[in-house]
Amino acid sequence: MTTPPVCPACLGGLAPPDLWSDRWRCESHGDVEPFHEARSSREQVLRNLGRTSQVPVWLPSPMPVHWFVSGVGWAGDERTGPHATAFAASGPSPVGGPAEMVLVAETPRVGLGSRLAGLVVPDPERLDEVPEAKIEAAGHPTALWPIAAPPDRAAFVGEALGVWLWCVLWPADAALLLLEHLVMEDLRDDPRLVDQLLFGAAGSHLSIR
Ligand SMILES: [Zn+2]
């Protein structure tokens, strides 16, 4: 079960493909990759993404202690396959209180990661010279640059396996998680990673505007 697809960049409704175009169309953003969020059977959707996605399906491995999966989404149509994946996880913030983190892998111009980061452009425009965080992604050290995000969150972007890797955390001080040697694996490399995940209540950030 999934929701009707919406625009990855603005969550607005889309006009479906028709006789004249084989693309989904947003009034504001033109032709887009339709965004879907798994409402139920998030585990099954995740397993499907591991088989069909054109971009990585990042998840922390291991998950931070007491963290669970709080959302799964993707952007793309059945013809071309997912060109963006989003994995949301929730759990205790290192500084106390609840936190949520969304990891996005996407090809340029999809606009999913930048919407979550609070940007109005689909791709980061300029990155500072010095990255702020380093994680490990699919066995490679990966630099993440901070993005000027709204004050309720912290957002970072880097590049891994040839596409954008976004990491957005709520609240902003949950960014301390990135200092704890976060290791990410691509579910496409090892489908059994799903077996190690806990699935919990849906988070509130994957679909915020
Ligand atoms: Zn749009």
Residues whose N, C-alpha, C, O or C-beta is under 5 A from the ligand:
A	BS01	ZN	C7 A9 C10 G12 C26 S28 H29
